[in-house]
C-alpha cells in the first residue's frame, strides 16, 4: 500500500511537471506557416496574400492573447514570444490600414494600443521598448520589423526558443552584410540609422565597432569613420 501510494504521487508529480512544461512551450506554427507562405527569402511581404489569410493571423494573435509569458518561461521562450508577437502585430497593423504605401502613413503606428495580450492592452512601442529592449539582447533590433524597406527583413520562419540563438545570429549577420542597409569597409562605415537610434544597446559590454566585428564579413578598424544612411520607410511589399 505504501509503495502504491508513492507510485501514485510520483505519477501525479510527473504529470504536473509535464503539464507545466507543455503550457510554457508556445506553439508558433500558425505564424510560421503564414511566413512561409507570404514572405520571400529576401524578406519581401505579400500583404495581399496575408489579407486572404486574415482569419489565420487573427487566430495566431488570439493564441498570443490566451498564453502570455510568466515567471516559469526562460529567456529564450520570452524572446521568441515577444519577437513573433511584435512582427505579427505589425503585419496586422498594416492589414488594418491596407493598402498603404508606408507605415508612416498610419496615424501614430507605434502608439496605437490595439491588441490585448492576457489582461493588458499593448502597442508596438510597449513591446519593443518596455519588454524586448530590457532583455539585454541587442540583436532583437534585427529580428523585429517595422514593415519598411530599410528595416531588417522579415524572416520567413517563426522564432522558436530552441533555435533562437542561431536565428538571432543569422538575422544580425544578414542585416549587417546587406549592402542596401549598410556599406562597410575597414575604415569607413555607412550604417543603418538603427545603430544611431539604439546606440546604447550596442555598447552594453564594449564599443559599437566591437559589436559590428562579431558579424561583419570585413574587419573594421576601431578608428573607422561612420555616418548614417537615410532611412527608406516605403512598405516592404512584394509586387
C-alpha positions in Angstrom: 0.0 0.0 0.0 2.8 2.4 0.9 4.6 1.8 -2.4 1.3 2.0 -4.3 0.7 5.5 -2.8 4.3 6.5 -3.5 3.8 5.4 -7.1 0.6 7.3 -7.5 2.2 10.5 -6.1 5.2 10.1 -8.4 2.9 9.7 -11.4 0.9 12.8 -10.4 4.1 14.8 -9.9 5.4 13.8 -13.3 2.1 14.7 -14.9 2.0 18.1 -13.3 5.6 18.8 -14.4 4.8 17.7 -17.9 1.7 19.8 -18.0 3.6 22.9 -16.8 6.3 22.3 -19.4 3.7 22.0 -22.2 1.9 25.1 -21.0 5.0 27.2 -21.5 6.2 25.7 -24.7 4.4 28.1 -27.0 3.2 26.8 -30.4 4.2 29.4 -33.1 3.3 27.0 -36.0 0.4 29.1 -37.3 2.7 32.2 -37.6 5.5 30.0 -39.1 3.1 28.7 -41.8 1.9 32.2 -42.7 5.5 33.5 -43.0 6.5 30.5 -45.2 3.5 31.2 -47.5 3.6 35.0 -47.7 7.2 36.1 -47.1 10.0 35.6 -49.7 13.6 34.6 -48.9 14.7 38.2 -49.2 12.0 39.4 -46.8 9.5 40.9 -49.2 6.0 40.5 -47.9 2.9 39.6 -49.9 0.4 41.7 -47.9 -2.5 40.8 -50.2 -1.8 37.2 -49.5 -1.7 37.8 -45.8 -5.0 39.6 -46.1 -6.5 36.5 -47.7 -5.4 34.6 -44.6 -6.5 37.2 -42.1 -8.5 34.6 -40.1 -5.4 32.6 -39.5 -3.4 35.7 -38.5 -6.2 36.6 -36.0 -6.2 33.0 -34.7 -2.5 33.3 -34.0 -3.0 36.7 -32.3 -5.7 35.0 -30.2 -3.2 32.3 -29.1 -0.8 35.0 -28.1 -3.5 36.6 -26.0 -4.5 33.3 -24.4 -1.0 32.4 -23.3 1.4 35.2 -22.2 4.8 34.6 -20.7 5.1 34.2 -16.9 7.9 33.6 -14.4 8.2 29.9 -15.5 9.3 30.8 -19.0 13.0 31.1 -19.7 14.6 34.0 -21.6 14.6 32.3 -25.0 11.0 31.4 -24.7 10.1 35.0 -23.8 12.3 36.4 -26.6 10.6 34.1 -29.2 7.2 35.0 -28.0 7.7 38.8 -28.0 9.6 38.9 -31.3 6.9 36.9 -33.0 4.2 39.0 -31.4 5.8 42.3 -32.5 6.1 41.1 -36.1 2.7 39.6 -36.2 1.1 42.7 -34.8 3.0 44.9 -37.2 1.6 42.9 -40.1 -1.9 43.1 -38.6 -1.5 46.9 -38.3 -0.6 47.1 -42.0 -3.5 44.9 -43.0 -5.9 47.1 -40.9 -4.8 50.1 -43.0 -4.1 48.3 -46.3 -3.5 49.5 -49.0 -0.8 51.8 -47.6 2.5 52.9 -49.1 4.3 53.3 -45.8 3.8 52.5 -42.1 4.4 56.2 -41.6 1.2 57.0 -43.4 -0.7 55.4 -40.5 -1.5 57.7 -37.6 0.8 57.1 -34.7 1.5 53.5 -35.8 3.7 52.6 -32.8 1.4 54.2 -30.2 -1.9 52.6 -31.1 -2.8 50.3 -28.3 -4.8 47.8 -30.4 -4.0 44.4 -29.0 -5.0 42.8 -25.7 -2.5 40.1 -24.7 -3.6 38.4 -21.5 -5.1 41.1 -19.3 -3.2 44.1 -20.8 -3.5 46.2 -23.9 -0.3 46.7 -25.9 1.1 48.9 -28.6 4.3 48.2 -30.6 6.3 50.6 -28.5 5.4 48.8 -25.3 6.7 45.5 -26.7 9.9 47.0 -28.2 11.0 49.5 -25.5 9.4 48.2 -22.3 9.9 44.4 -22.9 12.4 43.4 -25.6 15.0 46.2 -25.0 15.0 45.4 -21.3 16.1 41.8 -22.0 19.7 42.9 -22.8 19.7 41.3 -26.2 20.7 43.9 -28.8 20.1 41.5 -31.7 16.4 42.0 -31.2 16.8 45.1 -33.4 17.5 42.8 -36.4 14.6 40.5 -35.6 11.7 42.9 -35.1 10.5 44.5 -38.3 8.8 47.8 -39.0 7.3 46.9 -42.4 9.8 49.1 -44.3 12.5 48.7 -46.9 15.3 49.9 -44.6 14.2 47.7 -41.8 15.8 44.2 -41.2 14.0 41.7 -43.4 11.1 39.8 -42.0 12.4 36.2 -41.8 10.1 33.7 -43.4 10.1 31.5 -40.3 9.0 32.0 -36.8 11.4 32.4 -34.0 11.5 29.4 -31.6 13.1 29.1 -28.2 15.1 26.1 -29.1 16.8 27.8 -32.1 16.7 31.4 -31.2 20.4 31.9 -30.7 21.2 30.8 -34.2 18.2 32.7 -35.6 19.3 36.0 -34.0 22.8 35.5 -35.2 21.6 34.8 -38.7 19.3 37.9 -38.7 22.1 40.1 -37.4 24.7 38.8 -39.9 22.3 39.2 -42.9 21.3 42.7 -42.0 24.8 44.0 -41.4 26.1 42.5 -44.6 23.2 43.7 -46.7 24.7 46.4 -48.9 21.2 48.1 -49.2 21.2 48.5 -45.4 24.9 49.1 -44.6 28.1 49.8 -46.5 31.2 48.6 -44.7 34.9 48.9 -45.3 37.9 48.7 -43.0 38.0 52.5 -42.4 34.6 53.8 -43.5 31.1 52.9 -42.4 27.7 53.9 -43.8 25.4 52.4 -41.3 21.7 52.0 -40.8 20.1 54.6 -38.5 19.2 51.7 -36.3 22.8 51.9 -35.0 22.2 55.6 -34.2 18.7 55.3 -32.7 19.7 52.5 -30.4 23.4 53.2 -29.9 23.4 52.4 -26.2 22.0 48.9 -26.8 25.1 48.0 -28.9 27.5 49.4 -26.4 26.4 47.3 -23.3 29.7 45.4 -23.0 32.0 47.0 -25.5 32.1 49.5 -28.4 29.9 49.6 -31.4 32.9 48.6 -33.6 33.4 45.5 -31.4 29.7 44.6 -31.8 29.9 45.0 -35.6 33.1 43.0 -35.9 31.3 40.0 -34.5 29.0 39.8 -37.5 30.8 41.7 -40.3 32.5 40.0 -43.3 35.1 42.8 -43.2 37.3 43.5 -40.2 36.6 47.1 -39.2 39.2 49.4 -37.7 38.5 50.8 -34.3 39.1 54.2 -35.8 36.8 53.8 -38.7 34.7 56.9 -39.7 31.0 56.4 -39.7 27.9 58.1 -41.0 24.3 57.0 -41.1 22.2 56.3 -44.2 18.8 57.9 -44.9 16.0 55.6 -43.9 13.6 54.3 -46.5 10.2 53.9 -45.0 8.5 52.5 -48.1 6.5 49.4 -47.5 8.5 46.1 -47.7 5.9 44.7 -50.1 6.3 42.2 -52.9 4.6 43.0 -56.2 
